Amino acid sequence: MKFLNTLALIGFAVLGSNAMRNIPSKELIKDIKIGWNLGNTLDAHCLDKLNYAQDQTASETCWGNPKATSALFKKLNQEGFNIFRIPTTWTGHFGEGPEYKIDATWMKRVHEVVDYALDTGSYAILNIHHENWNYAFSNNLEAAKPILAALWTQIATEFANYDEHLIFEGMNEPRKVGSEVEWSGDKEGCDFVNEMNTLFIKTVRGTSGNNAIRHLMIPTYAAAVNDEVLGGYNFPSGDDKIIASVHSYTPYDFALAVDNTAASVFDNTQPVDWAMNNIKRFLVDKNVPVIIGEFGAMNRNNDEERFKWAEYFVKSATALGVPCVLWDNGIFEGDGELFGIIDRTNLTITYPLYVEGMMSGLAKGSNNSSYASTANVATANVATENINSQAVQYATSQASQESSYLSCAQNDMTCKSQMSEKCFNEVSNCFRENKDLSKCTELNNLCGKIWN
């Protein structure tokens, strides 16, 4: 990852704007617990079916979800979510260049939904999503730049006086759509995303109100966390109100696959560990604030397994100081990606055990976070030997660890929860102190067996 110099920030919000705390993004994300995506709603698009000129707001429901309501956000906030990502597709809702003027009716509706989220006292992330003009090919860069600048100038101006609870995210999963490296990335794609991110920051900072010090999220290529993508990611060094935006659906077979590779049992923590370790190495260890803007594991009639996965995933991210935002597309039936968690009409949580797993992971991760107080860290069982002696310790104690951690009766959930917390605390300490990673991974795998 490379760091670039940017213009110095304006120190105070402009007169006439709502009061806005002038704090770094690293401080802001400490106030964020866990989030929820309003998926398949404002980001829905039916350009081939709808007459956008006749009704600009009809797209909100064209993928089958009801219109978003204030009550929906209130209910989710009561469940413990305090940040809401509002994916929004602008294609079909803006005119021709060079102005690329956003339709006033659509802007009004987006504004209304943003207010629903913020009125709960929560944070909100507003982005551009599912666009067809920002594919990350070098020969598309010059055509995409003026559209990005025009859209964000209008969006930022619309919300200029909102305080730090409103975060802008420049793009969603920008990638070389249809190519062999669509999701893995290459230099061409990374360079495109870096240039667009730089333009996004410059554009928002050049508008009025609180936007000089607004917190902005910039994605990696495809929001991916692999080595090539993170290694080619440019993060600005002169602006302390920028947040790295990544997504993670891991393990893929458990979380996202819809083919014959799909798995309904969470028995392999290594993909999660790999993702978290990359986020740590490339971003957190370099003092880069991070939000996982999308994560989730689709329903396979496996509530208990999703509980275990959600607890482990959220605990792992929270221990790094990285908030997670759950993907919910409102879909519960069919052969596709079943990521719905709440009936948006009746306002009932369809999979409460899944949500419970997230909240449990949040609590456990917070207790063992690298952002925790010195007192909390001091109570952890932190080894002081060098890496070689630590490796010997792990090797010689593996048998006794397994005997202890796997000692709970099959149906004793209280015992398993206690053992799980103790085990994962030890894993977190292991990774945080850069001990022998192979031994940390072995211990991780042992922790995953507790719930078997």
VEXMI-876657 format. One record per residue (C-alpha): x, y, z. Coordinates in steps of 0.05 Angstrom, whole numbers, plus 5000, padded with zeros to 4 digits. Last residue first. Example, Ala and Ser with C-alpha at 12.3 -4.5 7.8 and 13.67 -1.06 7.14 Angstrom:
<rs>
527349795143524649105156
</rs>
This chain:
<rs>
462344215341462044875379468944805411471944595344472745315320477345455379481944895356482345205287484345865317489645515359492645215296492345905263496146215320501245655316502245785242502746525256508546455305507447055349505947745321503548035387496648185360496047505327497347115392493347595435487347495389488246745392488546745468482247165472479046685422480346095470477646445531471446685495470145995465471145655532466046105564461046015507462145265506460845225581454445625575452245225514452644555550449344115498455443705477458743715545464744175550471843895551474044135483477844745508481344365563483443735526485344125465489544605506492944025542494843715476497244375446501544555507508144305480507244615411504545275437510245345486515445165434512645695386512846205442520146035455521746185383517646825381520847125443517947045512513147555543506547165536500247575545494647265585490147865582489048285645493848815622490048925558483849095597487649575642490949905583484050065555481349735493483249955423486949295410480248995425479448425475473248645511470548965448471348315411467247945462461648445461461448505386461847755377455747675423452048205383453647855318451547175345445047465372443547725302444247015275440046745332434547265317433647015245427047325220427547965260420548275258418948945228412348715197413749035130421349015129421648295151428648295179434747855167435147805091441547525061438946965018443347004955439746634901435845974896429346234924426846514990428947015043431247625004431448315039438348475012441648515080449248605083451748715154456249305168462549145208466649605253474349505254477949615320482148995310478448615365472048835331474048475267475447815302469247855347464948025287467347415248467246925306460347125331457447145261460346455244457946125308451046425301450946235227452345515247446645525297441745825246443245335190437145355145442045555089441546305102446946745072453146925110454747665117459548235107459248915075462249595093468049295133470349965161477650135167481850695198489150665173494250675229499350275188498149655231490749735217491649755141496249255106497848785163491248825202486648785142490948215116490547855183483047955185482147645116486747055131483346935199476546925165479146435113482346005168476045935211473945275179468144885210462245325194457144825167452344985110457344925054456445144981461144824930455244564889453245284870450345864911456846064946456346674992457946555065459645815074463245685009466346385010469246325080468846915082464347455053468848065065468148775042473149355047472750115056478850495081476951105121479151835109478552385159485852455178487852765112495252845095497252115087492451925031491551165020493750854954491950114947496549684904498849244961491749184986489548934918495348464908495048184979487648024979482648455017477548644964473149254961472849114886479449514883480149824952474650294972474851014997470651235056470051975073469252315140467253045129472253585148471854045087464953765075462054135135459254705093461454775021464654374965471954294948473253755000467953324965471253384897478353294922476452664960472652374900478352544852483352174895478751574900477851574824485251574813486451014863480750604832483750654763490650484787487949864823484349634760490449704716495049394768490748764775484548544813481947914844474448034835473948234762480747914745478147494687474248084661466648194661466748804706473649084717472349334788469549864833466549514894462050094915464450804903466051454940463251305008460451915044459551915120453752255156454352245232459852775227454953345219450253515162451054215133453654005064448353475052445753714985452554014968455953344978450853004933451453524878459053554878459152794885455152694822459053194780465852934802464052204790461052374722467152784702471852214721468351644686469951854614477251974629477951314665474450864615480650674574484150484639478849974657475550014726468150004707465350684728459550794680454850224697453550414769451349884819452650354879454351074895454951194970451551445033453951185100449651345161451251415235446051315289441951785331435551465306434152085265440451945225437651325192430951625173434552255151438551865100431851585075428952285065435252545029434951954981427752124967429252864955435052684910430452244869425252794861430653304843433552884787441152904790444353364738449853034697452353744683456953584624453553144611446752814605441752734660441652384727436951874759437751284712444651144742444651414813444650744849444450824924447150374979444950655046449650405100446650465170450750545233448350425304445549715302443649455371436749145361433449815380437250125322434249595277427249775299428450515291431250415222425050025199420350525232423151095190420950725128424250425066419650265009418049525003423049034973421748664909427348884863423149434832421549754899426350334899426250374823419250694825422351344853423751694788416851584759415051774688422051954664424651314696420150894652421550214683423149534654430049574621432850084670430649674729435349904784435649734858440850124897435450514935432649844956436649214943440649295007439149765065445749545097446449445172451649655223455649475284458749885340461150555316463751035368470850785361470050925286470251675300476851665337480651355279476751805232480252405263476052905303473153585285466353485317460953815274456154355296451054465240453654915185452555665184459855845192464355355156467054755194473854845226480954625213480954635137484854025117491854025088492353835015494253115000500652705006500151994982501251345020502650694983500050005000
</rs>
